[in-house]
Amino acid sequence: MTKADLIDTVAGEVELSKRQAGEVVDLILEEIKLALQKGDRVALTPFGSFVVRSRKAREGRNPKTGEKIKIAARKVPAFVAGKSLKDAVGGTRSSSAKKTSAKKKSAKRK
């Protein structure tokens, strides 16, 4: 789905012109961006949340030359899917998959 598809859907559902629906979609996206710039979390219950994550500075390599380079610390936007979105897309995990995942996590901690 593209932004244009979303605008078409909004326009059809709430009986707005495409121009008005586009302004609404742009306003929502701008508000999410401004909140993330301030470091706030944007929770769209039960859909999910937009958050800002901090990445540590690290050392990388230039793939062309193999030379070591420093990659600066930075903040990046991230999306965390809510339960209803996870269920709609992938269904629920089986209990055996949860046990396997828990075993892997406990093995990594040791």
C-alpha angles and dihedrals in degrees: 000000000000131000089257090054090051091050091050091051094048091047091052097044099049099029097244128140115261088249092055092044089050090054091051092050091046091049092051092048092047092051091050090050093049092049091050091048088058089050094250125144116239110212118193099183122236095003099063145268137273112218139173116239126195118227117204122232110264144172120256139169133245101240092212099051103016088232116151115247134182116240111206124232113261145166121247133188117243137181124221113198118228124231096261092051092047091049092047094050104036109008120225125316118248118248091248090056090051091051092049091049091049091051091052092050093050091047091054092053093057 
